[in-house]
Amino acid sequence: MKNKNSVKNLVLFSGLTVAAMAGVNQYIFASAVSKNALSTDHDFYYDWKLGKIYYTKEGTGSPLLLIHELNPMSCDFEWKKIRKKLSKNHTVYTIDLLGCGRSEKPNFTYTNFLYVQLITDFIRNIIGESCSVVSNGNASSLVLMSSLYQKELFKKILLINPEELAETYHIPEKQEKFQKGFLQLPILGTLFYNFIHSRFVIGRKLKLSQFYQPAHVQDVDIQAFHEASHLGNYRVKYLYGSLKAGYVQIPVVTALQKLSCPIFILGGTGETRIEQTIADYKELNPAITSKLIANTVHYPHMEEPEKTAAAIEAYIQ
């Protein structure tokens, strides 16, 4: 009888623990999006074949597409400080990539060529003509491969702090596939995702490794990144799992060697190994030009918007 009671108590305790964790998850998702930090007056949706894609369109002139870094906390918010500046002379489009921000977040494995298709389809079906493209971080490899496959859609490419070449080569390993599987667990995986995308962790990451001056990180920046990483409830974790497993990385050596489209690299002086990364890219394609923005790290367009917008304008004019 005593053993039966122990088992019953254990089952009851386990059930209450699971229910409590589920409740915590729901509270985190609800509170993260409660301030509506990502509202905008220029929003549209593109009914793409794999889900609705959020985008904005502003200004007049030659078309310019801004593509944010590919991770769950990123979205078009990172272009907020330069979008209006650039729209004075260009029709500026920003996009939330599938699985990010206000775009849909389907439950499947996200791959590199999925984004190549999305980028080329968006330019062809929404912009409707060739355009210049600016990308940040790991989205740069996706833009390069998109240009390789659909050269006629790209006028000029500007890469902000692109990945090191070694980081674009990645074959998913067993441990990484396990991590992806763990993240897909309904409660534990979601709780782990929420922990590593908490407001505290995001703020600490921005201040310690992605901005040159921690004081430049504003509360609204942290709130926007935190909200982006929680829009769509638990579905936001599927992209993160695919990124951790290496399904989105794509080698760009061939693209760099074959592309005739003008390429410009803009880097932050505080970005890790950026000078070596630029040198490696130029070795494969000597026609590449570059510029460094002083006193910035991963988001020069957020830390030094005036200088970044001027560099972009000078290149694409």
C-alpha positions in Angstrom: 0.0 0.0 0.0 2.8 2.3 0.9 4.5 1.7 -2.5 1.2 2.4 -4.3 0.9 5.7 -2.5 4.4 6.6 -3.4 3.8 5.9 -7.0 0.6 7.9 -6.9 2.3 10.8 -5.3 5.1 10.7 -7.8 2.7 10.7 -10.7 0.8 13.5 -9.2 3.9 15.6 -8.6 5.2 14.9 -12.1 1.8 16.0 -13.5 1.8 19.2 -11.5 5.4 19.9 -12.5 4.6 19.5 -16.2 1.5 21.6 -15.9 3.6 24.3 -14.1 6.2 24.3 -16.8 3.5 24.6 -19.5 2.0 27.5 -17.6 5.4 29.2 -17.3 5.9 28.8 -21.1 2.5 30.4 -21.9 3.1 33.2 -19.5 6.5 33.9 -21.1 5.1 34.0 -24.6 2.2 36.2 -23.6 4.3 38.7 -21.7 7.0 38.9 -24.3 4.6 40.2 -27.0 2.4 42.3 -24.8 4.1 45.7 -25.5 3.7 45.4 -29.3 7.2 46.7 -29.9 7.2 45.7 -33.6 4.2 47.7 -34.8 4.6 49.7 -38.0 2.6 51.8 -40.4 4.0 50.3 -43.6 3.3 46.6 -43.3 2.2 44.1 -46.0 2.0 40.3 -46.4 3.2 38.2 -49.3 1.3 34.9 -49.6 4.3 32.8 -50.4 3.9 29.0 -51.0 5.2 28.0 -47.6 3.7 30.7 -45.5 2.8 34.4 -45.2 5.8 36.7 -45.4 5.7 40.1 -43.6 7.3 43.0 -45.4 7.4 46.8 -45.6 7.6 49.1 -48.5 8.5 52.8 -48.2 9.8 55.6 -50.5 10.3 56.1 -54.2 13.1 55.5 -56.6 15.3 52.5 -57.5 14.4 49.4 -55.4 16.5 48.3 -52.4 15.8 45.2 -50.3 17.1 45.0 -46.7 17.4 41.5 -45.3 18.0 40.9 -41.6 20.2 38.3 -40.0 18.7 34.9 -39.9 17.9 34.0 -36.3 14.7 33.8 -34.2 15.3 37.2 -32.5 15.9 39.1 -35.7 13.4 40.8 -38.0 13.1 44.0 -40.0 13.4 46.0 -36.8 17.2 46.1 -37.1 16.7 48.4 -40.2 14.4 50.8 -38.4 17.0 53.6 -38.0 18.2 53.7 -41.6 15.0 52.7 -43.5 13.6 56.2 -43.6 16.9 57.7 -44.6 17.3 55.4 -47.5 13.7 55.8 -48.6 14.4 59.4 -49.6 16.0 58.2 -52.8 14.9 54.5 -53.1 11.9 52.3 -52.8 13.0 50.4 -49.7 11.7 47.0 -48.9 12.3 45.1 -45.7 11.3 41.5 -45.1 10.9 39.2 -42.1 12.3 35.9 -43.3 10.2 32.8 -42.9 10.3 31.7 -39.2 11.2 35.2 -38.1 9.4 38.2 -36.7 5.9 38.6 -38.0 6.2 36.1 -40.8 4.7 32.6 -40.4 6.7 29.9 -38.6 5.7 26.5 -40.0 6.8 23.3 -38.2 9.4 21.8 -40.5 13.1 21.8 -41.0 14.4 25.1 -42.4 17.1 24.8 -45.1 19.4 27.1 -47.0 17.7 26.6 -50.4 14.3 27.3 -48.8 15.6 30.9 -48.2 17.2 31.1 -51.6 13.8 30.4 -53.1 12.1 32.9 -50.8 14.5 35.7 -51.7 14.3 35.2 -55.4 10.5 34.7 -55.4 10.1 37.9 -53.3 12.2 40.0 -55.7 10.4 38.5 -58.7 6.8 38.6 -57.5 6.7 41.6 -55.1 9.5 44.0 -56.2 9.0 43.0 -59.8 12.4 44.1 -61.1 16.1 43.7 -60.4 17.2 45.5 -57.2 20.1 46.1 -54.9 20.2 43.9 -51.8 21.7 44.6 -48.3 22.0 41.7 -45.9 23.3 41.2 -42.4 25.3 38.4 -40.8 24.5 34.8 -41.8 21.8 36.0 -44.3 24.7 37.1 -46.5 25.4 33.6 -47.7 21.8 33.1 -48.7 21.9 36.3 -50.7 25.1 35.3 -52.5 23.6 31.9 -53.5 20.3 33.6 -54.6 22.3 35.8 -56.9 24.3 32.9 -58.3 21.1 31.2 -59.3 19.1 34.2 -60.4 21.7 36.7 -61.6 19.2 38.9 -63.4 17.4 39.8 -60.2 20.4 41.5 -58.5 22.0 44.8 -59.4 24.4 45.2 -56.4 25.0 43.3 -53.2 26.1 44.8 -49.9 27.0 42.4 -47.1 27.2 43.6 -43.5 29.5 41.5 -41.3 29.1 38.3 -43.4 30.0 34.9 -41.9 33.5 33.7 -42.0 33.9 31.3 -44.9 34.6 28.4 -42.6 31.2 28.9 -40.9 29.3 28.5 -44.2 30.5 24.9 -44.4 28.6 22.7 -42.1 27.2 19.1 -42.2 24.7 18.4 -39.4 26.3 16.0 -36.7 24.5 13.6 -34.4 24.8 15.9 -31.4 23.3 18.8 -33.2 20.5 16.7 -34.6 19.9 15.6 -31.0 19.7 19.2 -29.9 17.2 19.9 -32.6 15.1 16.9 -31.5 15.2 18.1 -27.9 14.0 21.6 -28.8 11.0 20.0 -30.5 9.9 18.5 -27.1 6.6 20.2 -26.4 7.3 21.5 -22.9 11.0 20.9 -21.9 12.3 21.9 -25.3 10.1 25.0 -25.3 11.2 25.9 -21.7 14.9 25.6 -22.8 14.2 27.8 -25.8 12.5 30.4 -23.6 15.5 30.4 -21.2 18.1 31.1 -23.9 15.8 33.7 -25.5 14.9 35.5 -22.3 15.0 39.3 -22.1 18.0 39.1 -19.8 20.0 36.8 -22.1 19.2 38.8 -25.2 20.1 42.1 -23.5 23.4 40.6 -22.2 24.3 39.3 -25.7 23.6 42.6 -27.4 25.5 44.6 -24.8 28.6 42.3 -24.4 29.2 41.1 -27.9 27.1 42.8 -30.6 27.3 46.5 -29.7 30.5 48.5 -29.3 29.1 50.6 -26.5 26.7 48.8 -24.2 25.0 52.1 -23.5 24.0 52.2 -27.2 21.6 49.3 -26.5 18.2 50.8 -25.8 15.4 49.2 -23.9 13.3 49.3 -27.0 16.0 47.3 -28.9 15.9 44.5 -26.3 12.1 44.5 -26.2 11.9 44.3 -30.0 14.4 41.4 -30.2 12.7 39.6 -27.3 9.3 40.1 -28.9 10.5 38.8 -32.2 11.9 35.7 -30.6 8.4 34.9 -29.1 5.9 35.9 -31.7 4.1 32.8 -32.9 4.3 31.0 -29.6 6.2 27.7 -29.5 6.5 27.7 -33.3 9.4 30.1 -33.1 11.7 27.3 -31.9 11.7 25.3 -35.1 13.9 27.8 -37.0 16.3 27.8 -34.0 16.5 24.0 -34.1 17.4 24.0 -37.8 20.0 26.7 -37.2 21.6 24.8 -34.3 21.6 21.6 -36.4 23.4 23.4 -39.3 20.7 22.9 -42.0 20.8 26.6 -43.0 24.5 27.0 -43.6 25.5 27.1 -47.3 29.1 27.2 -48.8 29.6 30.4 -50.7 33.0 29.8 -52.3 31.5 29.0 -55.7 29.2 32.0 -55.6 32.0 34.4 -54.8 34.2 33.0 -57.6 31.5 33.1 -60.2 29.4 36.2 -59.4 29.9 39.2 -61.7 27.4 41.2 -59.6 29.2 44.0 -57.7 29.7 43.1 -54.0 30.5 45.5 -51.2 31.3 44.4 -47.6 30.5 46.7 -44.7 32.0 45.7 -41.4 32.1 46.9 -37.8 35.6 47.5 -36.5 34.7 45.5 -33.3 33.3 42.4 -35.2 35.4 39.3 -34.5 37.9 38.6 -37.3 36.1 40.9 -39.7 39.3 42.1 -41.4 40.4 38.5 -42.1 36.9 37.6 -43.3 37.0 40.5 -45.8 40.4 39.4 -46.9 39.2 35.8 -47.5 36.3 37.0 -49.5 38.5 39.3 -51.6 40.9 36.4 -52.3 38.1 34.6 -54.0 36.7 37.7 -55.7 39.2 40.5 -56.0 36.5 42.9 -57.4 34.9 43.0 -53.9 35.2 46.4 -52.2 34.8 47.1 -48.5 34.6 49.6 -45.7 34.7 49.5 -41.9 32.5 51.6 -39.7 34.4 52.6 -36.6 33.1 51.9 -33.1 30.5 49.4 -34.1 30.3 45.6 -33.9 27.5 43.4 -35.4 24.9 46.1 -36.0 26.5 49.2 -37.5 23.2 50.1 -39.0 21.8 50.4 -35.4 24.9 51.9 -33.7 25.9 54.3 -36.4 22.8 54.7 -38.6 24.0 57.9 -40.3 27.4 56.5 -41.3 25.9 53.2 -42.4 23.1 54.8 -44.5 25.7 57.1 -46.1 27.9 54.1 -47.0 25.0 52.2 -48.5 23.8 55.2 -50.4 27.2 55.9 -51.8 27.5 52.3 -53.0 24.2 51.7 -54.6 23.6 55.1 -56.2 
